[in-house]
Amino acid sequence: MAKAEETILEIDLHALSHNYTYLRSKIKPETKFMAVVKAYAYGSDSLAISQHLQDLGVDYFAVAYVNEGISLRKGGITTPILVLHPQKIHFQSLIEHQLEPSIYSKNILSSFIEIANELGVAEYPIHLKFNTGLNRLGFSADELPEISKLINHQNSIKVIAILSHLAATEDSNETEFTNLQLQRFNAICQKADVSLKTKPLKHVLNTSGIINYAHAQFDMVRSGIGLYGYGNEPHIDKMLQPVMTLKTIIAQKHRISAGTSVGYNRKYSANTETITATLPLGHADGIGREYGHGKTFVLVNGQKARIIGNVCMDMIMIDVTTIECEEGDEVIIFGKGLNADEFSRTAKTITYELITGLSQRIKRIVIK
Ligand SMILES: *Cc1c(COP(=O)(O)O)cnc(C)c1O
């Protein structure tokens, strides 16, 4: 572990290897593994994470948008990359960088065929996405005959995979709905194997799907949050290791008397003599104002210290009255020693939002 001398996001590649091995152990050896590295690999460092996973032998990557895929290609990633939500305007550069689009509507399909034909490509791999109940993106099952006919007449494209996305794999109150989605997906896959001239791969599970519905792993699984060390359930978190640890230092301490206020709009007022510490990170770094007003703790020399008053743009104040600490001491915001899931819950949000919201201003330090 590096010792912080400023705000840093430590990225531990050993933890990544551990999580990858754990998630792989939940599926059959022949099942392919797609690592989801969208949004800067969930706020970490997409290139460092992807390079390491490529070395570990991951089968596929997924990003949300074309520019994310282009960055990976420019950084030397040669593994296949699925773009989950490509926009028409980027189809040409998608093809130039050998990225594979998720095609989810007739409108998008005909635009892609047009560009593929213009560029003169042959059997360009595409993934067809079906809506089974999330109602976000995807063809409906009854569009399958029509799009199969259209696709079977094209030489420029080839359906390499069929996918869908599940709405609530982490929620044990929604198993009935998840099973319904899986049944719908299964039915679509069976029909597609008949109506399409090729036999595509099938993929549907995300991290919590791998944990709770491994029987439905099909040919490939897609994991994001689990790789970064979070399993949406405390007993899974225990099996995983946090890849990201957000650390900072104490910039200054103040001893204030009872009745003294701290921070903007004087939202904290000391009841008794209090010692505060100021930290060099704030809502511009992704730790929003929801974390203020005493709801959330950080870790100073192994002890919990409350965030007090309003979170500022570039600074946070904490109460260290009962904690032995000095200016320059390290503070852990979340990660190793302080679970990001618990941290995010104090602000009524989820780990996904917390980690992907960390600003690019924070220095990333990769531990190999
Ligand atoms: C983001 C995303 C995933 C990854 O989900 P996790 O819960 O992070 O494993 C998988 N599939 C799709 C379509 C996604 O958008």
Ligand as a Chemical Component Dictionary entry (heavy atoms), coordinates in Angstrom:
data_LIG
# 
_chem_comp.id                   LIG 
_chem_comp.type                 NON-POLYMER 
_chem_comp.pdbx_formal_charge   0 
_chem_comp.three_letter_code    LIG 
# 
loop_
_chem_comp_atom.comp_id 
_chem_comp_atom.atom_id 
_chem_comp_atom.alt_atom_id 
_chem_comp_atom.type_symbol 
_chem_comp_atom.charge 
_chem_comp_atom.model_Cartn_x 
_chem_comp_atom.model_Cartn_y 
_chem_comp_atom.model_Cartn_z 
_chem_comp_atom.pdbx_ordinal 
LIG C1 C1 C 0 -23.073 -2.443 -16.618 1  
LIG C2 C2 C 0 -23.602 -3.669 -17.217 2  
LIG C3 C3 C 0 -23.193 -4.946 -16.763 3  
LIG C4 C4 C 0 -22.336 -5.147 -15.524 4  
LIG O1 O1 O 0 -23.152 -5.249 -14.385 5  
LIG P1 P1 P 0 -22.519 -5.521 -12.934 6  
LIG O2 O2 O 0 -23.685 -5.538 -12.038 7  
LIG O3 O3 O 0 -21.599 -4.376 -12.654 8  
LIG O4 O4 O 0 -21.793 -6.812 -13.017 9  
LIG C5 C5 C 0 -23.609 -6.054 -17.465 10 
LIG N1 N1 N 0 -24.431 -5.940 -18.558 11 
LIG C6 C6 C 0 -24.866 -4.733 -18.982 12 
LIG C7 C7 C 0 -25.784 -4.669 -20.168 13 
LIG C8 C8 C 0 -24.497 -3.563 -18.329 14 
LIG O5 O5 O 0 -24.959 -2.387 -18.750 15 
# 
loop_
_chem_comp_bond.comp_id 
_chem_comp_bond.atom_id_1 
_chem_comp_bond.atom_id_2 
_chem_comp_bond.value_order 
_chem_comp_bond.pdbx_ordinal 
LIG C1 C2 SING 1  
LIG C2 C3 SING 2  
LIG C2 C8 DOUB 3  
LIG C3 C4 SING 4  
LIG C3 C5 DOUB 5  
LIG C4 O1 SING 6  
LIG O1 P1 SING 7  
LIG P1 O2 DOUB 8  
LIG P1 O3 SING 9  
LIG P1 O4 SING 10 
LIG C5 N1 SING 11 
LIG N1 C6 DOUB 12 
LIG C6 C7 SING 13 
LIG C6 C8 SING 14 
LIG C8 O5 SING 15 
# 
